């Protein structure tokens, strides 16, 4: 069975709402053979990363950057898992009050350094999540999970 890891930092109701949609998409009943596990960014470990076949990352945009919690996750796994996770398929969603570009760029810089492969466009949400934002997060979760299904 393929394993999808969701690593997130969800300190606000808006980020928690987006996480719920990503999880709902990843766990769609039409997607079979994929085990979905979620870890708070401060609890995610190298073992979690090494055990997964794909990863979804979620963060608020804090002062133009990803959250310190997601950065901490990357700091814990970068050198430990770098060579062993090359090619890992990933997706990312970011929530911000007015701008998410710095956080998306920061995540992309690290994932590029790790050799991961983006399999979906980043979902960038500003302000209160609306129906379109929730749908985009659902689709992100479903897309990454479906890509892990065995054919």
C-alpha positions in Angstrom: 0.0 0.0 0.0 1.3 3.5 -0.9 1.7 6.0 1.9 0.8 9.7 1.7 2.2 11.9 4.5 0.5 15.3 5.2 2.8 17.6 7.2 1.0 20.8 8.3 1.1 23.8 10.6 -2.5 24.8 11.3 -2.6 27.4 14.0 -5.7 29.3 12.8 -9.3 28.3 11.9 -8.5 29.1 8.3 -5.5 26.9 8.0 -7.4 24.1 9.9 -10.2 24.4 7.4 -7.9 24.1 4.5 -6.2 21.1 6.1 -9.6 19.4 6.5 -10.2 19.8 2.8 -6.8 18.4 1.8 -7.4 15.4 4.0 -10.9 14.9 2.6 -9.6 14.9 -0.9 -6.7 12.6 -0.1 -9.2 10.2 1.6 -11.7 10.2 -1.3 -13.3 6.8 -1.4 -12.5 6.4 -5.1 -8.8 6.6 -4.2 -7.7 3.1 -3.2 -4.5 1.6 -2.0 -3.3 4.8 -0.3 -2.8 5.1 3.4 -3.0 8.8 4.5 -1.2 10.0 7.6 -1.2 13.5 9.0 1.5 15.0 11.2 1.8 18.4 12.8 5.0 20.0 11.4 6.5 20.0 14.9 5.8 16.3 15.3 6.9 15.1 11.8 10.0 13.0 11.8 12.6 11.7 9.4 11.1 8.2 9.9 7.7 9.6 8.8 9.2 11.0 5.7 11.3 7.9 4.9 8.1 5.8 5.2 6.1 7.8 2.7 5.6 7.6 -1.0 4.3 11.2 -1.4 3.9 14.2 0.7 1.6 17.2 1.1 2.8 20.3 2.9 0.6 23.0 4.5 1.6 26.3 6.1 0.5 29.8 6.8 2.5 32.6 5.3 4.2 34.3 8.3 6.0 37.5 7.6 6.6 36.6 4.0 7.9 33.1 4.8 6.6 29.6 5.6 5.8 28.9 9.3 8.7 28.3 11.7 7.1 24.9 12.4 7.3 23.8 8.8 10.9 25.2 8.6 11.7 23.1 11.7 10.4 20.0 9.9 12.6 20.7 7.0 15.6 21.3 9.3 15.0 17.9 10.9 14.8 15.9 7.7 17.0 17.8 5.1 20.3 16.1 5.7 18.9 12.9 7.1 16.6 12.1 4.2 17.9 14.2 1.3 19.3 11.4 -0.9 16.7 8.9 0.1 13.7 11.0 -0.9 14.9 12.3 -4.3 12.0 12.3 -6.7 9.4 12.3 -4.0 6.1 13.6 -5.3 4.7 16.5 -3.4 2.1 19.3 -3.2 1.8 22.4 -1.1 -0.9 24.7 0.1 -0.3 28.1 1.8 -2.7 30.5 3.6 -1.9 34.1 4.1 -3.6 37.3 5.0 -2.6 39.2 1.9 0.5 37.5 0.2 1.7 33.9 0.0 4.5 34.2 -2.6 7.4 34.3 -0.2 6.2 31.2 1.6 5.7 29.3 -1.7 9.1 30.3 -2.9 10.7 29.2 0.4 9.0 25.8 0.3 9.9 25.4 -3.4 13.6 26.3 -2.7 13.9 23.6 -0.1 11.9 20.9 -2.0 14.0 21.6 -5.1 17.2 21.2 -2.9 15.8 17.8 -1.8 15.1 16.8 -5.3 11.3 16.4 -4.8 8.9 16.6 -7.7 5.9 18.9 -7.6 2.9 17.0 -9.0 0.4 19.9 -8.6 0.5 23.6 -8.7 0.8 25.2 -5.2 -2.6 26.2 -3.7 -2.3 29.8 -2.5 -5.2 31.2 -0.4 -5.4 34.7 0.9 -8.0 35.9 3.3 -10.9 33.9 4.5 -11.2 30.5 2.6 -14.1 30.5 0.2 -15.7 27.7 -1.7 -13.0 28.0 -4.5 -10.2 27.7 -2.0 -11.8 24.7 -0.2 -12.3 23.0 -3.6 -8.7 23.7 -4.6 -7.4 22.1 -1.4 -9.7 19.1 -1.8 -8.4 18.7 -5.4 -4.8 19.1 -4.2 -5.2 16.2 -1.7 -7.0 14.1 -4.2 -4.5 14.7 -7.0 -1.5 13.8 -4.9 -3.1 10.7 -3.4 -4.5 9.5 -6.8 -1.0 9.8 -8.2 0.1 7.2 -5.7 -2.5 4.6 -6.5 -1.1 1.4 -8.0 -2.3 0.8 -11.5 
